[in-house]
């Protein structure tokens, strides 16, 4: 089964109006912030750890928590020297610009770098490699996430994908059909951090799973019938 199979050739010139794809920072996000200057010692004063570039290790989740800045319940991060900065509701670019303006009050020719560290999605169900996947950008589509997981298996149902998204009120779910071009306009086409994608099994897999049980039941019924006929003939 192919993806977006109902998108005909004439659709290639159509612009699909997609939902807002720029991620807005929210509470509990972990932000990587580095303020770099020509003097490494000065730069070190404005960062969590001394660094003159991207040499700081971010290879594990623990490293990210140690070297990143967590957005508190008030939507702020606390930076060395610069103090608290309100970032909730801003894009990464807007956050970078805001911190750059603050840094320019203290430093000459400073460069501010801002990245989102906690962009992770979970892909479960009928995919080749289920698991949790990190993404170091502020934009990730459901197709890219499934690609990271090695694509949907032959037993997965591309018409029956569930996206579970955490929101302040709890959880919201989206039903996705990857064969339908309307996928491109879905609010879940662009994923958000901590989204869970569940690829449901196709009906054929359900049949295969139940086949041994059904075979056992039929075998038992056949045996009962044979025995009944045998005793009737005695």
Protein Blocks (a to p, Z undefined) as FASTA:
>chain_A
ZZhkllcfklmmpccddddfbdcddehiacddddddfblklmmmmpmbdcfbjkbcckbf
klmmmmmccddfkopacdehklpadfehpafklmmmmmmmmmmmmpghiacddddfklcc
ddehjdfbgcdddddbfbdcfklmmmmnopaafkbcfklccdddddfklpadddddfkbf
klmmpcklpccehiacdddddfklmmmmmmmmmmmmmmmmmmmmmmmmmmmmZZ
